[in-house]
Amino acid sequence: MWLTGYITKENSPKSKCGEVVRSDDNTVNVFSSVEQSNVKVALPYGLYSVPVTGENSVIIPTENGNVVVGVCNNNSHNLEVGEVLLCSAGGAKILLNNKGQVLINDKVIS
């Protein structure tokens, strides 16, 4: 993945982790060693999300300022290795499980 290549380069600026302390439509404020305001969120094309307050995020520096590139997975949803979960703060979720099933809000879709 491009991100892994970017943050593991020998001379690359180091990534940081920090807690999201404010979110709005386009940016977040993140507290790591200091509060960073109006940090943009970067995601793959076609995915759009704004992390909720309290999430632990990953921040990388770029030539245009810092960006949040994701949140740290604490596996609070008890996923098995290889499973994928898409969820919202409102509780909606789509699970691709290791049995080859798609579950939308816990209902198997065939």
C-alpha positions as CSV (number, residue, x, y, z in Angstrom):
1,M,0.0,0.0,0.0
2,W,1.3,3.5,-0.8
3,L,0.9,4.6,2.8
4,T,3.2,1.9,4.1
5,G,5.8,2.7,1.6
6,Y,5.6,6.4,2.5
7,I,5.9,6.1,6.2
8,T,8.6,3.5,6.2
9,K,11.0,5.5,4.0
10,E,14.3,6.1,5.8
11,N,14.1,9.9,5.5
12,S,10.3,10.1,5.9
13,P,8.8,12.3,8.6
14,K,7.4,10.2,11.4
15,S,3.8,9.4,11.9
16,K,2.0,10.2,15.2
17,C,-1.0,8.9,17.0
18,G,-3.5,11.2,18.7
19,E,-7.0,11.5,20.0
20,V,-9.6,13.2,17.9
21,V,-10.9,16.0,20.1
22,R,-13.2,17.8,17.6
23,S,-14.8,16.8,14.3
24,D,-16.6,18.7,11.6
25,D,-17.6,18.1,8.0
26,N,-14.1,18.4,6.5
27,T,-11.4,18.5,9.3
28,V,-10.7,17.3,12.8
29,N,-8.7,18.5,15.7
30,V,-6.3,15.9,17.1
31,F,-4.3,16.0,20.4
32,S,-1.0,14.2,20.4
33,S,1.8,16.1,22.2
34,V,-0.1,19.3,21.3
35,E,-3.5,20.0,19.8
36,Q,-3.4,20.2,16.0
37,S,-6.3,22.1,14.5
38,N,-8.2,21.7,11.2
39,V,-6.3,18.5,10.1
40,K,-7.7,17.1,6.9
41,V,-8.7,13.4,6.6
42,A,-7.2,11.4,3.7
43,L,-8.9,8.1,2.6
44,P,-8.8,6.0,-0.6
45,Y,-10.9,7.3,-3.4
46,G,-14.6,6.5,-2.9
47,L,-14.5,6.3,0.8
48,Y,-15.6,9.3,2.9
49,S,-15.5,9.5,6.6
50,V,-14.9,11.9,9.5
51,P,-13.6,10.2,12.7
52,V,-15.7,10.7,15.8
53,T,-14.5,12.5,18.9
54,G,-12.5,10.1,21.1
55,E,-11.1,7.9,18.4
56,N,-7.3,7.3,18.3
57,S,-6.1,8.5,14.9
58,V,-2.9,8.1,12.9
59,I,-1.4,11.4,11.6
60,I,1.3,11.8,9.0
61,P,3.0,15.0,8.0
62,T,3.0,16.0,4.3
63,E,4.4,19.0,2.5
64,N,0.9,20.5,2.7
65,G,0.5,19.9,6.5
66,N,-0.6,17.0,8.6
67,V,-3.3,14.6,7.5
68,V,-5.3,11.9,9.4
69,V,-5.0,8.7,7.5
70,G,-7.1,6.4,9.7
71,V,-8.0,5.4,13.2
72,C,-6.3,2.7,15.3
73,N,-8.1,-0.6,15.3
74,N,-8.7,-1.7,18.9
75,N,-10.8,-4.7,17.6
76,S,-13.7,-3.7,19.9
77,H,-16.0,-5.6,17.4
78,N,-14.2,-8.9,18.0
79,L,-13.3,-9.4,14.3
80,E,-11.5,-12.6,13.2
81,V,-8.3,-12.2,11.1
82,G,-9.5,-11.6,7.5
83,E,-12.9,-10.2,8.3
84,V,-13.9,-6.7,7.2
85,L,-16.4,-4.4,9.0
86,L,-17.8,-1.1,7.8
87,C,-19.8,0.8,10.5
88,S,-21.1,4.2,11.3
89,A,-21.4,6.1,14.6
90,G,-25.2,5.6,14.3
91,G,-24.9,1.8,14.6
92,A,-25.3,0.7,11.0
93,K,-22.8,-2.0,9.9
94,I,-21.8,-4.3,7.1
95,L,-19.7,-7.3,7.9
96,L,-17.9,-9.5,5.4
97,N,-17.1,-12.6,7.5
98,N,-14.8,-15.6,7.0
99,K,-17.7,-17.9,6.1
100,G,-18.2,-15.9,2.9
101,Q,-21.3,-14.2,4.2
102,V,-22.3,-10.6,4.0
103,L,-24.2,-9.4,7.1
104,I,-26.0,-6.0,7.1
105,N,-27.0,-5.0,10.6
106,D,-26.5,-8.6,11.7
107,K,-28.8,-10.1,9.0
108,V,-27.3,-12.5,6.5
109,I,-27.8,-11.2,2.9
110,S,-27.9,-13.9,0.2
